[in-house]
């Protein structure tokens, strides 16, 4: 989620599969008839996906299933269609080659004199504040990885949105969502909502600043894909998802710190519409002059499950997962769900060398390195990477000191 991505997350071990779930043929799913919580629609989607996973046996055959629809065995017609709709690297021509990122400030522009953020206490130095997490070496390392692995020579570009630019984008490109966006009281929630809006209107890829690109994005995308997402975890029950330190809104959860979609994809349109409706329905009473803040429904939910899970259910992986699985269940064309080890592993995981996208151990807003049980900064619930348990020190770096995948082959 915010500033960074989604919190929660089940175990880090990747599922034993090499492919992903794909939806082929048919039209797009409808946009009505589902609640935001674990209602009948979610249960049906969960049963449908679990049925697929179980029938294929430990996910091992998913790669073959995915390949069957796009490989040579699918027939000359399918092969010709894929070739006509993709670039030389297989990237779909209907999805722009742009990487959207958003946050407090761009880690790659911290030394730009026009936007440089100086030290809070003047010291005579023109260098950025070394204590600003957004301008640290780790954040620069992660941000640069997206440009190194997705070359400008291949048509790629990166767009970064700070708070001011994001608000301007919503005002000019998505005014239908402006009232809901401005009603959000926390930058975490705005960051969640904005990622859906910007990809809905522009198309391309979104990834949190606290993620690293280990391989080109084209590695995981095929010519007829219209939306590509990754599994965050698969748990056995809602009880398992709600227990322990890393609580999550869904037992089968689609991560939303990285995703790819074409412009105006119906799943993203439904996510934006549902999130906006939920926000506006929970606003304080009309006529009050109070600044934006949690509504009664959010406040009640936060008391029950905690503010982090309540936030994930309002704007985070809760509605995103529900909608993606709903569309997948109804055979929406071109949705590709990648296994956890593609986009869902932390940068220090033992299988990180096989991943395309890696998430950080921590993100800006998390407790400083070495703190023990320190609370998160205000507005920092739900960012990429879970906070350390009480009494346990945080990881010292965003990436392992003895491993540099950025320059690996």
N, C-alpha and C positions, 0 to 999 in steps of 0.2 A: 504494500500500500504506500503510504505517503512518502513523500520525499524519496522514498526508496521503493517499497513494494509491499508485498503481503507478508504479514506475520504468520504465526502459526506454523503449520507444516508438520507432516508426520515424520516417520523415520527417514534417515538419509539414505538408506540402502536402496539402490535402484532396482526396479522390477526386472526379472530375468527375461528381457525381451530385447529385440533389436529393431523392431519396426514400430508401427503406431496404428491407431484406429482411424479409418477413413470413411467418410460418407460419400457415396457416389450416386449419380443419377438422381432422378426425381426433382421436384421443385423445392423451393425454400419452405421452411416451416412457417406456420402462422405466428401471429404475434399476440394471441389472446389466450385467456383461460388458465393462467398460472398465478399462484400466490408467490410471495417473496420467500417465504420460509419453507421448511421441509414438509410441504403439503403433498397431495396426491400426484401432481405433476412431477415433483422431484422424486418421489418414490418410484414412479414408473420409469423415469430416466435412469435412476440408480439400478433398478432391476434389469433394465435393458442392457446397460453397460456391463453389469456384473455377469449377466448371462453370456455376453460375448466373451468376456475374459475367462469364465469358467469353461465354456465349450471349447475354447482353443487350448486349454490346458496350460496354466501357469504363464500365459501370455506368449509362450514360445513361438506360436505360429503366426503372430500378428504381422510380422515382417513379410511373410509369404502372402498373406491376405492382401496387404497393402500393395505389394509388388504385382499381384495378379491383375489388378485393375489398370495398371499403367505400363506394364512391361510388354515385351514383344508378344507374349502369349495372349494378350488382350485383343489381338487382331490388328490388321493393317490400318483400319479406320481409326482406332484409338491411337495408334502410334503416330499417324499423320496429324491427328488433331493436337496431340501433345507437342509435336515438333513445331507446328504453326503458331502455338501460343506461348512459346518460351524463348528466352535468349540463349546464347551459346552455352551458358552455365546452367541452363534449366530453369532459371527464374521466370515465373509467370509474367507475361507482358502486361497483364491487366492489373498487376500490383506494382505501384511505384517503388523505385529503389531509394527509399528515404528512411532514415532512422530517427524517430522522434524521441526526445528525452526531455524531462522537466524536473525542476528543482529550484532551490533558493538562488543558486548562481551556477554558471557553467564552469566546471573545473578546468576546461581548456582555455578559459579567457580570464583567469584570475590575475594575469599580468598585463591585461589590456588597460592602458592608462585611462580610457574613457569610462570603464566600469570597475576599476580596481577598488577593493574594499580594504581600507587601511586599518591599522591597529586602533583598538578602542582608546588606548593611551598613547599619545604621540611619543615617539622615541627618536625622531630624526631620521628614521629609515623609510624609504619609499616601498619597501617590500610588503606584500600582503601579510595579514595577521597569520602567523604560523599556527595559531590555535583554532583557526577557522577550518572546520572539518571538510567543507566543500572545496577548499583550496589545498588540501593535503596531497602528498605524493601518491597515496593509494587511490584517491578519487581521480586524479589525473591519469594514473595508470589504467584504470578501468575505462574511463571515457575515451582514451586514445586507442584502446583495443578495437573499438567499433570501426574506426577509420582504417586501422591497419589490416583488419581482416575483411573488410568490405570496401574495396578500393574505389577511389574517385574515378580512376581510369575505366572502371566497369560501369560507371554511371551512378555510383552511390553518393549520397550526401547525408549530412547529419544536421538536424534542426533541434536547437535547445530552447526551451521556453522557461523563462523565470516567471515569477508571479505576475508581473506587469504585462508581459507579452502573452501569457496564457489568458488573462482576463480580457485583453484586447481581442485575442483570437475568438473567444466565445462570443463577445459582443458583435463582432463583424461577420463571423462565419457560422455561428450557431446561436442566433438570438433566441430561438425557441427554448433553449436550455439556460438562458442567462439568469432568470429569476431563481431557479433551483441552485445554480452554481453560486450565486451571491448569497444565498441563504445558508450555505455551509459555513460553519463557524471555525473549522479547523483545517489547516493546510494539508493534513493527511487525507481528509475526505475530498478536498478539492483536487488533490493530485490523482486520486483514484478516478474521479469523475472525468477529469480532463483527458486522461489517456484514452478513454473510450471515445470522447468527442473528437479529438484530433485525428485519430485513425479513421473514424466514421467519415469525417469530412475530407481528409487528405489521402487516406490509404497509406500503405507501407507497413513499417515495423515500429513498435514501441518497445523500449526497454528502460528499466530504471537506471539511474546513474550508478547505483551500487551493484551493477552487474558487469561481467567481463565477457567479451566475445572471444571464444577460444578457437572457433572455426568459422569460415564464411557462412552466413545465414542460408545461402543457396544449398548448403549441404543437406538441409532438412526439408527443402521445399521442392515440389514437383510442378510440372507445367500446368496442370489443371487444378491446383490448389487455389481456393478462394479465401480460406482462413486457416491459419496454422496456430495451434495452441499446444501447451505442454501440461502433462499431469504433474501436480505437486505431490500428491500422495493418494494411496488407496488403503483405507482402513476397513475393518470388518463391521463397524457399527457406528451409529451416532454417539453411543456411550464412549467408545474409544476415542472419537474425535474431540469430545468435550472433557476428557480426563487429562490430568497431567499438566505440565508447564506449558507445552506448546498446544494450546487449545485452538481449534479450528471450527468454522461454521459447518463444514461438510466432510463426511467420511471419504467420499470420492471428490477430490478437489482439483479444479483446473487452476493453474497458477496464472496470475495476470501481471507479473513483473516483466514479462516478455510475451508478446503475441504479434501476429502478422495478419493483415486482412486487406481486401480490396476496399475501395471507396463504397460507402453506403451498403455495406454487407448487412443483410436483414438481422443477423444475430446481434451485431453491434447496435443497430437501430433499436432493437427491442431492449437491450441492456440500458441504453441511454434513456429511453422512454420510461422504463420501470423505475430506474434510480431517480429520475426527475419527479415522477409522480409520488414516490415514497417521501422524498424530501419535502415537497410542497404540501403533502397531506399532514405532515408533522410539524409544520411551522407554528410558532406561538400565535395566540389569538390575534385576529386582524385588528388593526388600529393601535397596537402597542408600539411604543417608540424604542423598546429595548433593542440592543444590537443583536445580530444573529447568535443563536445559541441552540443547545439541544432542545428538541421538542419533547412533549410528554411521552410519546411512544419510545423514542430513543433512550430517554432517561430511565424508563421502566426496564427496558431490555438491558441496559448497562448495569442496573442494580442486580439483575438476575445472573448475567453471564460475564460481566466485566465490560469496560468500555472498548477494549481491543476487539473482542468478538462482536460486540454490537456494531462497531464501525465496519468490520468485515462483512457483516450482514446487510449493512445499509448501502455501501458503495464498493465494497471489495470483492473478494472471490466468491462470496455467497451468491449474489445475483449473477455474476459472470458465469460461475459454474452451472447454475440452474439453467440459464439460457442456452449455453453451448450444448449441454447434454439434451435439452429439449429439442433443439434443432437437429442434433445428431440422431436422436430417436426417430424423428420424422423425416429422415433421409435427406436433409438439406445438402445441396450439392457442394462438393469441394471442401468440406471441413475435415481437417487432418489433426488428430490428437497424437502428440508425440509421447513416448514413454518418459518416465521421471528422469532417467539418467541423461536425457538430451538437454533439458533446460532447467531441471529442478535440483541440481546438486550444489552444495557450497564449494567454494574454490579450494578448500583443503581436503575434500573427500578423496578416499583412496581410488575411486574410479573417475576422478575429475578429468583425467587425460582423454577419456572417451566422450566428453560432453562438448556441446557446441556453445552453450551459454552457461556461465557459472555465476552464482550469486555470492555476495560478500558475507563474511562472518558477521559483520555489523554494518550500520549505515549512519550517516549524519543524524544526530538526534539520539542515538543510543548512548548509554552511559560511557564515560571515558574509559580507556584501557586501564585495567587493574582495579576498577572500583568493585566494591563488594556489596551487592544488594542495593546499589544506588537506584533511585527511581528514574524513569525515563523523563526526558525534557517534556514540557507541556506540548501537547500536540504531536507527540512522537509515537503514539501507539500504532502498532500494525506495520512498522517499516520492515524492509527486507531483512531477514535474519532475526531470530528470536533473541531476547535479552538473556544474559547469563542468569543462572539460578542464584538465589540468595547465597552469599558467601563464596561464590565461585568467580574467579577473575575472568574477564572477557579475553577473547583471543587478541594477541598482541598486534596482529596485522590483518589487513583485509585479504592478503594472499600469503601463501607460505614463503618464508624467507629463502628457502633453498630450492625453489622451483619456479621457473619462469615460463609458463605456457605461451605467453604472448609472442615469443620469438621461436617457439618450437616448430618443427615441421609438421 
